[in-house]
Amino acid sequence: MTAIRVHEFGGPEVLQPEQIPVPDIKPGTLLVKIQAVGINPVETYLRSGSNPSLPRPYTPGSDAAGSVVAVGQGVGQEWVGRKIYTSGTLSGAYAEFALAGLDQVHELPAGFEMAMGAAVYVPYFTAYRALFQRARTKPGEAVLIHGGSGGVGIAAIQLARWGGLRVVATAGTEAGRALVMKEGADLALDHHAGDIEERLLEFTKGRGVDVILEMLSNVNLGRDLKWLAPRGRVVVIGSRGTVEINPRDAMMREADVLGLFLFNTTPAERGKIARGLLAGFESGKFRPVIGKRFPLSAAAEAHAAIMSPGALGKIVLDLGS
C-alpha cells in the first residue's frame, strides 16, 4: 500500500510517499480502507520535531474515514463493510489502509461523505471538549472563538450555537468573516484590527466575554485575559511558543486559564463526545465544512496550506474510493 512516511524531522518536504505492507490485524483491532484523511496543525508540529522522542519512521495522522475491510479476534464480524470515521489510529492515517482499535472507530453519520467524516475527530471533539467539558459553558454566555474560519473554529461556532451561547468569532479575511457568520456567529471580527476590545465590550454591554477559545495563545493570551468577564475562562487549544502575561488581569477577574490536549482524552470520554455529537450530525444541526482537498501524494502541500493564513474550512487528503 502507499503511505506517507516521515524518516527525519523537518519541513513539509520530509513527507514522502512510500510502498509499505498493509498493517497486520491484531486481536481487538479493525483494518480500515482509508478514503479521506483530515489534516491538523498538530501533525505539522510533530513532523517538525516538537516531540523528539517520537519513533521514526512513522506514518502521520489520526483523523480518517473509510470502510472496515477486516477485523481481529474479539471484534464482531458485523463491523466488516461498515463506513466509519476514526478518533485516532494505531498505524497512522496518511495511508491507503490503517489499523485502529475498537474504541477508535465510530459509525459515519447518515448523509456524510467520507471527507466530512475525516473532518470530525480533532475539530469537533476539540470543540466539544473545550466548550462543554473544560469551560463548562452555560446557555446565554458569550464566547469568543479565535480563528473561527478554520476546522476547529467552525466546529466550535456550530456547537456553541447548539449549546445556546452567544458567539463572536475572529477571522483574518473578508471571506473568512463571511463564512463564520454563515455558520452561526452573532458577530465576526477581523483579528488584525485594533478595535476588538471595543467591539467585544459593545457586544457584551461592557461585561466582557465569559469564555475564549484560544488557538494561538502565544500571540493572544495576554490580551484575552483583559477581555474576560468576571470568572471568565480561557481554554488554550493551540500555541506556537511562549507568552508574557500580567497575572493581575486574571486575579482581578478570578479568571481561569484551562489547558486542552485532545490526546489526553480517555476512551470513555471519547465515547461520550462521539455520542453527544451524533444526534447533532444526523439532524443536520452541525456539519463539517470542507475546504481544500489534496491527493495523498500531495501531503506536503496540505501541510503548507494548513499553516498558511486564511483558512476556510477543513483541509483533507482525498483518496477516493
C-alpha positions as CSV (number, residue, x, y, z in Angstrom):
1,M,0.0,0.0,0.0
2,T,1.0,3.7,-0.4
3,A,1.6,5.6,2.9
4,I,3.2,8.9,3.8
5,R,6.3,8.3,5.9
6,V,8.5,10.6,8.0
7,H,12.1,9.4,8.4
8,E,13.6,12.7,9.7
9,F,12.0,15.7,11.3
10,G,11.9,18.9,9.2
11,G,9.7,20.9,6.8
12,P,6.8,19.6,4.7
13,E,9.2,18.1,2.2
14,V,10.0,15.2,4.6
15,L,6.6,13.8,4.0
16,Q,7.3,11.2,1.4
17,P,5.0,8.6,-0.2
18,E,6.3,5.0,0.1
19,Q,5.2,1.5,-0.5
20,I,4.9,-0.4,2.7
21,P,3.0,-3.6,3.8
22,V,-0.7,-3.4,4.8
23,P,-0.7,-3.5,8.7
24,D,-1.2,-6.9,10.3
25,I,-4.5,-7.3,12.0
26,K,-4.2,-7.9,15.8
27,P,-6.8,-9.0,18.3
28,G,-9.2,-6.2,19.1
29,T,-8.4,-4.2,16.0
30,L,-10.0,-3.3,12.7
31,L,-8.4,-2.8,9.3
32,V,-9.8,0.3,7.5
33,K,-9.6,1.1,3.9
34,I,-9.0,4.9,4.0
35,Q,-10.9,7.2,1.7
36,A,-10.3,10.6,3.3
37,V,-7.8,12.0,5.8
38,G,-8.2,15.2,7.9
39,I,-5.0,17.4,8.2
40,N,-4.4,19.0,11.6
41,P,-1.8,21.6,12.8
42,V,-0.5,19.2,15.5
43,E,0.7,16.9,12.7
44,T,2.9,19.7,11.4
45,Y,4.4,20.3,14.8
46,L,5.2,16.6,15.2
47,R,6.7,16.5,11.7
48,S,8.9,19.5,12.7
49,G,10.3,17.7,15.8
50,S,8.1,19.0,18.6
51,N,8.4,15.5,20.2
52,P,12.0,14.4,19.5
53,S,11.3,11.0,21.2
54,L,8.7,10.1,18.5
55,P,9.9,6.9,16.9
56,R,10.8,7.2,13.2
57,P,9.9,6.4,10.5
58,Y,6.2,6.9,11.1
59,T,3.0,7.5,9.3
60,P,1.2,10.7,10.5
61,G,-2.4,11.3,11.1
62,S,-5.3,10.4,13.4
63,D,-8.4,11.6,11.5
64,A,-9.7,9.4,8.7
65,A,-12.9,8.0,7.2
66,G,-13.3,4.8,5.2
67,S,-14.7,1.3,5.3
68,V,-13.8,-1.6,7.6
69,V,-12.4,-4.4,5.5
70,A,-11.3,-6.9,8.2
71,V,-11.4,-7.4,11.9
72,G,-9.2,-9.1,14.5
73,Q,-10.2,-11.6,17.2
74,G,-12.7,-10.2,19.6
75,V,-14.3,-7.8,17.2
76,G,-17.7,-8.7,15.8
77,Q,-17.9,-9.5,12.1
78,E,-20.8,-7.0,11.8
79,W,-18.1,-4.3,11.6
80,V,-16.9,-5.6,8.2
81,G,-18.2,-3.3,5.4
82,R,-19.3,-0.6,7.8
83,K,-18.5,3.0,7.0
84,I,-16.7,4.7,9.8
85,Y,-14.6,7.7,10.9
86,T,-11.7,7.4,13.3
87,S,-10.7,9.1,16.5
88,G,-7.1,8.1,16.2
89,T,-5.4,5.1,14.6
90,L,-2.7,2.6,15.6
91,S,-0.7,2.8,12.4
92,G,-1.2,6.3,11.1
93,A,-3.9,7.8,8.9
94,Y,-1.9,9.1,5.9
95,A,-2.2,5.8,4.1
96,E,-4.4,3.6,1.9
97,F,-5.1,1.3,4.9
98,A,-4.9,1.9,8.7
99,L,-5.2,-0.2,11.8
100,A,-7.5,1.1,14.5
101,G,-8.7,-0.1,17.9
102,L,-12.3,-0.7,18.5
103,D,-12.5,2.4,20.7
104,Q,-11.1,4.5,17.8
105,V,-13.8,3.8,15.3
106,H,-17.3,5.4,15.1
107,E,-20.2,5.0,12.7
108,L,-20.2,7.5,9.9
109,P,-23.2,9.8,10.5
110,A,-26.0,9.4,8.0
111,G,-25.6,11.7,5.0
112,F,-21.9,12.3,5.5
113,E,-19.5,11.9,2.6
114,M,-16.1,10.5,3.5
115,A,-14.3,13.9,3.6
116,M,-16.8,15.1,6.2
117,G,-16.1,12.0,8.3
118,A,-12.4,12.8,8.1
119,A,-13.2,16.3,9.5
120,V,-14.9,15.1,12.7
121,Y,-12.3,13.9,15.2
122,V,-9.8,16.7,16.0
123,P,-12.1,19.7,15.1
124,Y,-15.4,18.5,16.7
125,F,-14.0,16.5,19.6
126,T,-11.8,19.5,20.5
127,A,-14.6,22.0,20.2
128,Y,-16.9,19.8,22.3
129,R,-14.3,19.2,25.0
130,A,-13.4,22.9,25.1
131,L,-16.9,24.2,25.4
132,F,-18.7,21.6,27.5
133,Q,-16.0,19.6,29.4
134,R,-13.3,22.2,30.1
135,A,-15.1,25.6,30.1
136,R,-18.4,24.1,31.3
137,T,-20.4,26.8,29.4
138,K,-23.9,27.7,30.2
139,P,-26.7,28.8,27.8
140,G,-26.6,32.6,27.4
141,E,-22.9,33.0,28.0
142,A,-20.8,34.9,25.4
143,V,-17.9,33.0,23.8
144,L,-15.1,34.4,21.7
145,I,-13.6,31.9,19.2
146,H,-10.3,32.9,17.7
147,G,-9.6,31.6,14.2
148,G,-13.2,30.9,13.6
149,S,-12.9,30.1,9.9
150,G,-10.6,27.0,10.4
151,G,-11.7,23.4,11.1
152,V,-11.8,23.7,14.9
153,G,-13.2,27.2,14.8
154,I,-16.1,26.3,12.6
155,A,-16.9,23.3,14.7
156,A,-16.8,25.5,17.8
157,I,-19.2,28.0,16.3
158,Q,-21.7,25.4,15.4
159,L,-21.5,23.7,18.8
160,A,-21.7,26.9,20.7
161,R,-24.9,27.9,18.9
162,W,-26.3,24.4,19.6
163,G,-25.4,25.0,23.3
164,G,-27.3,28.3,23.5
165,L,-24.2,30.6,23.6
166,R,-23.8,34.0,22.1
167,V,-20.9,33.7,19.6
168,V,-18.2,36.1,18.5
169,A,-15.6,34.7,16.1
170,T,-12.5,36.2,14.5
171,A,-11.1,35.6,11.0
172,G,-8.3,37.3,9.1
173,T,-10.1,37.7,5.7
174,E,-13.4,39.0,4.4
175,A,-14.2,35.6,3.1
176,G,-13.4,34.0,6.5
177,R,-15.7,36.5,8.3
178,A,-18.5,35.8,5.8
179,L,-18.1,32.1,6.5
180,V,-18.2,32.4,10.3
181,M,-21.4,34.4,10.0
182,K,-22.9,31.8,7.7
183,E,-22.0,29.1,10.2
184,G,-23.8,30.9,13.1
185,A,-21.7,33.6,14.7
186,D,-23.5,36.6,16.0
187,L,-20.5,38.8,15.3
188,A,-17.4,38.4,13.2
189,L,-14.3,40.4,13.9
190,D,-11.0,41.0,12.0
191,H,-8.2,39.7,14.2
192,H,-5.9,42.1,12.6
193,A,-8.0,45.1,13.6
194,G,-7.3,47.3,16.6
195,D,-10.9,47.7,17.8
196,I,-11.6,44.1,19.0
197,E,-11.8,45.1,22.7
198,E,-14.2,48.0,21.9
199,R,-16.4,45.7,19.8
200,L,-16.4,43.0,22.4
201,L,-17.4,45.4,25.2
202,E,-20.1,46.8,23.0
203,F,-21.4,43.2,22.2
204,T,-21.4,42.3,25.9
205,K,-22.7,45.6,27.2
206,G,-19.4,46.3,29.0
207,R,-19.1,43.0,30.8
208,G,-16.6,41.1,28.6
209,V,-16.8,37.6,27.3
210,D,-17.4,34.6,29.5
211,V,-15.3,32.1,27.5
212,I,-12.5,32.4,25.0
213,L,-11.3,29.5,22.8
214,E,-7.7,30.3,22.1
215,M,-5.9,28.8,19.0
216,L,-2.7,30.9,19.2
217,S,-2.1,31.6,22.8
218,N,1.5,32.8,22.4
219,V,0.1,35.8,20.5
220,N,-3.3,36.4,22.2
221,L,-3.3,35.2,25.8
222,G,-2.2,38.4,27.3
223,R,-5.0,40.3,25.6
224,D,-7.5,37.5,26.2
225,L,-7.3,38.0,30.0
226,K,-8.2,41.7,29.6
227,W,-11.3,40.8,27.6
228,L,-12.8,38.4,30.0
229,A,-15.9,38.9,32.2
230,P,-15.6,38.2,35.9
231,R,-14.9,34.5,36.5
232,G,-14.3,34.1,32.8
233,R,-12.4,31.2,31.3
234,V,-9.8,30.9,28.5
235,V,-9.3,27.5,27.0
236,V,-5.9,27.1,25.5
237,I,-6.2,24.9,22.4
238,G,-3.1,25.9,20.5
239,S,0.2,27.7,20.9
240,R,3.4,28.1,18.9
241,G,5.7,29.5,21.6
242,T,5.9,31.3,24.9
243,V,3.9,34.4,26.0
244,E,4.2,37.0,28.7
245,I,1.0,37.9,30.7
246,N,0.1,40.1,33.6
247,P,-1.2,37.8,36.3
248,R,-3.2,40.7,37.7
249,D,-5.6,40.5,34.8
250,A,-6.5,37.0,35.9
251,M,-6.5,37.9,39.6
252,M,-8.9,40.8,39.2
253,R,-11.4,38.8,37.3
254,E,-10.8,35.5,39.2
255,A,-10.3,34.1,35.7
256,D,-9.3,30.5,34.8
257,V,-6.8,29.5,32.1
258,L,-7.6,26.0,31.1
259,G,-5.3,23.8,29.0
260,L,-6.6,21.3,26.5
261,F,-4.7,18.5,24.8
262,L,-7.1,16.3,23.0
263,F,-4.9,13.2,23.0
264,N,-5.2,13.1,26.8
265,T,-8.9,12.3,26.4
266,T,-9.7,8.8,27.7
267,P,-11.6,6.2,25.6
268,A,-14.6,6.7,27.8
269,E,-14.5,10.5,27.3
270,R,-14.1,10.0,23.5
271,G,-17.2,7.7,23.5
272,K,-19.2,10.3,25.4
273,I,-18.2,13.0,23.0
274,A,-19.0,10.8,20.0
275,R,-22.5,10.1,21.3
276,G,-23.0,13.8,22.1
277,L,-22.2,14.7,18.5
278,L,-24.1,12.0,16.7
279,A,-27.6,13.4,17.2
280,G,-26.5,16.8,16.0
281,F,-24.8,15.5,12.9
282,E,-27.7,13.3,11.9
283,S,-30.2,16.0,12.5
284,G,-28.2,18.5,10.4
285,K,-27.7,21.0,13.2
286,F,-24.0,21.0,12.5
287,R,-21.8,19.6,9.7
288,P,-18.2,19.9,8.8
289,V,-17.2,22.5,6.1
290,I,-14.6,21.1,3.7
291,G,-12.0,23.5,2.3
292,K,-9.1,22.4,0.2
293,R,-8.6,18.8,-1.0
294,F,-5.3,17.2,-1.9
295,P,-4.4,13.7,-3.1
296,L,-2.4,11.5,-0.7
297,S,0.8,12.2,-2.7
298,A,0.4,15.9,-2.0
299,A,0.5,15.7,1.8
300,A,3.5,18.1,1.8
301,E,1.3,20.7,0.1
302,A,-1.5,20.1,2.5
303,H,0.9,20.7,5.4
304,A,2.0,24.0,3.9
305,A,-1.6,25.0,3.3
306,I,-2.8,24.4,6.9
307,M,-0.1,26.6,8.3
308,S,-0.9,29.5,5.9
309,P,-3.3,32.3,6.9
310,G,-6.8,32.5,5.6
311,A,-8.1,29.0,6.3
312,L,-11.7,28.3,5.1
313,G,-12.8,25.0,6.5
314,K,-11.1,21.7,6.9
315,I,-8.2,20.6,4.7
316,V,-8.4,16.9,3.7
317,L,-6.5,14.3,1.7
318,D,-8.9,12.7,-0.7
319,L,-8.0,9.1,-1.6
320,G,-11.3,8.4,-3.5
321,S,-13.0,5.0,-3.4
